[in-house]
Amino acid sequence: MATLYDFTANGLDGKPVRLDTMRGKVVLVVNTASKCGFTPQYEGLQDLHRQFNWRGLEVLAFPCNQFGSQEPGSSSEIAHFCQRNYSVSFRLFEKVDVNGGEAHPLYRWLTGARRGVLGTRWIKWNFTKFLIDRSGNPVRRYATWTEPVKIAPGIEKLLT
């Protein structure tokens, strides 16, 4: 059975990041976009990172251009946007697909382990969130419209 630690993804710098470096941490994985109505959630994600990182939370953002082409930028443009507008200090990765035949293996695993409404595997839009426990297992999927602050109690529970 797979865990988060079995995957690798490229950081915004193009270098592979082995996710086993997250071993023992609580992780929040989010597909993001810079030109989406939900983009202001970056602020809430940064707040969660600031509040809980020192206790063992890692926020991992995976930009995705599959929903209305709302993440058209290059890696450097994404990094600049996130820093300039939201002072993002959590880890950002290269753009990935989250649905379909080209979906990143991490997302194929996440959507199989934690299905959406009516049991669907498909991610419906940007800013779908997956909360992963300290053993690398996904414990909850949160919808796009779930504000990051609403996830704080679930994070708190996993950190204790």
MARTIZA-7285 format. One line per field, with one value per residue (C-alpha): residue in three letters; x, y, z; residue number from 1; chain. Coordinates in Angstrom, 1 decimal. Layout:
REM MARTIZA-7285
resn	c(ALA; ...)
u	c(X; ...)
v	c(Y; ...)
w	c(Z; ...)
resi	c(NUM; ...)
chain	c(A; ...)
END
This chain:
REM MARTIZA-7285
resn	c(MET; ALA; THR; LEU; TYR; ASP; PHE; THR; ALA; ASN; GLY; LEU; ASP; GLY; LYS; PRO; VAL; ARG; LEU; ASP; THR; MET; ARG; GLY; LYS; VAL; VAL; LEU; VAL; VAL; ASN; THR; ALA; SER; LYS; CYS; GLY; PHE; THR; PRO; GLN; TYR; GLU; GLY; LEU; GLN; ASP; LEU; HIS; ARG; GLN; PHE; ASN; TRP; ARG; GLY; LEU; GLU; VAL; LEU; ALA; PHE; PRO; CYS; ASN; GLN; PHE; GLY; SER; GLN; GLU; PRO; GLY; SER; SER; SER; GLU; ILE; ALA; HIS; PHE; CYS; GLN; ARG; ASN; TYR; SER; VAL; SER; PHE; ARG; LEU; PHE; GLU; LYS; VAL; ASP; VAL; ASN; GLY; GLY; GLU; ALA; HIS; PRO; LEU; TYR; ARG; TRP; LEU; THR; GLY; ALA; ARG; ARG; GLY; VAL; LEU; GLY; THR; ARG; TRP; ILE; LYS; TRP; ASN; PHE; THR; LYS; PHE; LEU; ILE; ASP; ARG; SER; GLY; ASN; PRO; VAL; ARG; ARG; TYR; ALA; THR; TRP; THR; GLU; PRO; VAL; LYS; ILE; ALA; PRO; GLY; ILE; GLU; LYS; LEU; LEU; THR)
u	c(0.0; 1.4; 2.0; 2.9; 6.5; 6.5; 6.2; 8.5; 7.6; 9.6; 9.9; 9.5; 13.2; 12.7; 14.6; 13.0; 11.7; 11.4; 8.2; 9.7; 11.4; 7.9; 8.1; 6.6; 4.9; 1.3; 0.9; -1.7; -1.6; -3.4; -3.8; -3.5; -3.9; -2.9; -5.9; -8.8; -11.6; -10.2; -6.7; -7.0; -6.9; -3.2; -3.4; -5.2; -2.7; 0.1; -1.6; -1.9; 1.8; 2.8; 0.6; 1.5; 4.8; 6.9; 4.7; 5.2; 2.8; 4.0; 1.8; 2.6; 1.1; 0.8; -0.1; -2.5; -3.7; -6.5; -9.4; -10.2; -6.4; -6.2; -2.5; -0.8; 2.5; 5.9; 7.5; 9.3; 6.1; 4.2; 6.9; 7.0; 3.2; 2.9; 5.7; 4.6; 0.9; 0.8; 4.4; 4.2; 6.9; 5.6; 6.8; 5.6; 6.0; 6.0; 2.7; 1.0; -2.2; -4.5; -7.0; -6.8; -4.2; -1.4; -2.3; 0.7; 1.0; 0.6; -2.8; -3.9; -3.1; -4.8; -8.0; -8.2; -7.6; -10.0; -12.8; -15.0; -18.8; -20.7; -17.5; -15.9; -12.1; -12.0; -10.9; -13.6; -11.6; -8.6; -7.8; -9.0; -7.1; -5.9; -4.9; -2.3; -1.3; 2.2; 2.3; 1.8; -1.8; -4.6; -7.2; -9.5; -10.3; -11.6; -13.6; -12.5; -14.7; -13.4; -11.5; -8.1; -9.0; -11.8; -9.1; -7.2; -9.1; -8.2; -4.6; -4.6; -6.0; -3.3; -0.5; -1.4)
v	c(0.0; 3.4; 6.4; 10.0; 8.9; 6.8; 9.8; 12.4; 15.7; 18.5; 21.7; 25.0; 25.0; 21.7; 19.6; 16.4; 16.5; 13.1; 13.3; 10.9; 14.1; 14.8; 11.6; 12.2; 15.5; 16.4; 17.5; 19.5; 19.0; 21.6; 22.1; 25.9; 28.5; 32.2; 33.5; 31.8; 33.1; 30.9; 32.3; 34.4; 31.1; 31.4; 33.8; 31.3; 28.5; 30.8; 31.5; 27.7; 27.3; 30.2; 28.8; 25.1; 24.7; 24.8; 21.9; 19.7; 20.9; 21.1; 22.8; 21.6; 23.6; 22.0; 24.6; 23.2; 24.7; 22.2; 24.3; 27.3; 27.7; 29.7; 28.9; 29.9; 31.2; 29.7; 28.4; 31.7; 33.6; 31.5; 31.9; 35.7; 35.9; 33.9; 35.8; 39.3; 38.8; 36.4; 36.2; 32.4; 30.6; 27.0; 24.7; 25.2; 22.6; 22.6; 22.6; 19.2; 17.7; 16.4; 14.6; 12.4; 10.3; 12.7; 13.2; 13.2; 9.8; 11.6; 12.9; 9.5; 8.1; 10.9; 10.8; 7.1; 7.1; 10.0; 10.4; 13.4; 13.8; 10.8; 8.8; 10.6; 10.5; 13.6; 16.9; 19.4; 22.7; 24.5; 24.5; 21.0; 20.0; 16.7; 16.3; 13.6; 12.2; 11.7; 8.2; 9.5; 8.4; 10.7; 11.2; 13.8; 15.6; 19.1; 20.8; 23.9; 26.2; 25.0; 28.0; 27.0; 28.3; 25.6; 22.9; 24.1; 21.9; 18.8; 19.8; 20.4; 17.0; 15.3; 17.3; 16.3)
w	c(0.0; -1.0; 1.2; 0.5; 1.0; -2.2; -4.5; -6.0; -7.6; -9.2; -7.2; -9.0; -9.7; -11.7; -9.2; -7.9; -4.4; -2.7; -0.6; 1.9; 3.3; 4.8; 6.9; 10.4; 9.3; 8.7; 5.1; 3.3; -0.5; -2.6; -6.4; -7.0; -9.7; -9.9; -11.8; -10.1; -8.0; -5.1; -5.5; -2.3; -0.4; -0.8; 2.1; 4.3; 3.3; 4.3; 7.6; 8.3; 7.4; 9.7; 12.5; 12.4; 10.5; 13.6; 15.0; 11.9; 9.2; 5.6; 2.9; -0.6; -3.5; -7.0; -9.6; -12.2; -15.5; -16.1; -14.9; -17.2; -18.0; -14.8; -14.2; -17.5; -16.1; -16.0; -12.8; -12.3; -12.9; -10.4; -7.8; -8.3; -8.1; -4.9; -3.2; -4.3; -3.6; -0.7; 0.8; 0.3; 2.2; 1.9; -0.8; -4.4; -7.1; -10.9; -12.7; -12.8; -14.2; -11.4; -13.7; -16.7; -18.3; -17.6; -14.0; -11.7; -9.9; -6.5; -7.6; -9.1; -5.6; -3.6; -5.7; -5.4; -1.6; -0.8; -3.3; -3.7; -3.5; -4.8; -4.8; -7.8; -8.2; -10.3; -8.9; -9.9; -9.6; -8.2; -4.5; -3.7; -0.5; 0.9; 4.5; 5.2; 8.6; 10.0; 8.6; 5.1; 4.7; 3.3; 6.0; 4.5; 1.2; 1.3; -1.4; -3.4; -1.4; 2.0; 3.4; 4.8; 8.3; 8.4; 8.1; 11.2; 13.6; 11.5; 11.4; 15.1; 15.8; 13.7; 15.3; 18.8)
resi	c(1; 2; 3; 4; 5; 6; 7; 8; 9; 10; 11; 12; 13; 14; 15; 16; 17; 18; 19; 20; 21; 22; 23; 24; 25; 26; 27; 28; 29; 30; 31; 32; 33; 34; 35; 36; 37; 38; 39; 40; 41; 42; 43; 44; 45; 46; 47; 48; 49; 50; 51; 52; 53; 54; 55; 56; 57; 58; 59; 60; 61; 62; 63; 64; 65; 66; 67; 68; 69; 70; 71; 72; 73; 74; 75; 76; 77; 78; 79; 80; 81; 82; 83; 84; 85; 86; 87; 88; 89; 90; 91; 92; 93; 94; 95; 96; 97; 98; 99; 100; 101; 102; 103; 104; 105; 106; 107; 108; 109; 110; 111; 112; 113; 114; 115; 116; 117; 118; 119; 120; 121; 122; 123; 124; 125; 126; 127; 128; 129; 130; 131; 132; 133; 134; 135; 136; 137; 138; 139; 140; 141; 142; 143; 144; 145; 146; 147; 148; 149; 150; 151; 152; 153; 154; 155; 156; 157; 158; 159; 160)
chain	c(A; A; A; A; A; A; A; A; A; A; A; A; A; A; A; A; A; A; A; A; A; A; A; A; A; A; A; A; A; A; A; A; A; A; A; A; A; A; A; A; A; A; A; A; A; A; A; A; A; A; A; A; A; A; A; A; A; A; A; A; A; A; A; A; A; A; A; A; A; A; A; A; A; A; A; A; A; A; A; A; A; A; A; A; A; A; A; A; A; A; A; A; A; A; A; A; A; A; A; A; A; A; A; A; A; A; A; A; A; A; A; A; A; A; A; A; A; A; A; A; A; A; A; A; A; A; A; A; A; A; A; A; A; A; A; A; A; A; A; A; A; A; A; A; A; A; A; A; A; A; A; A; A; A; A; A; A; A; A; A)
END
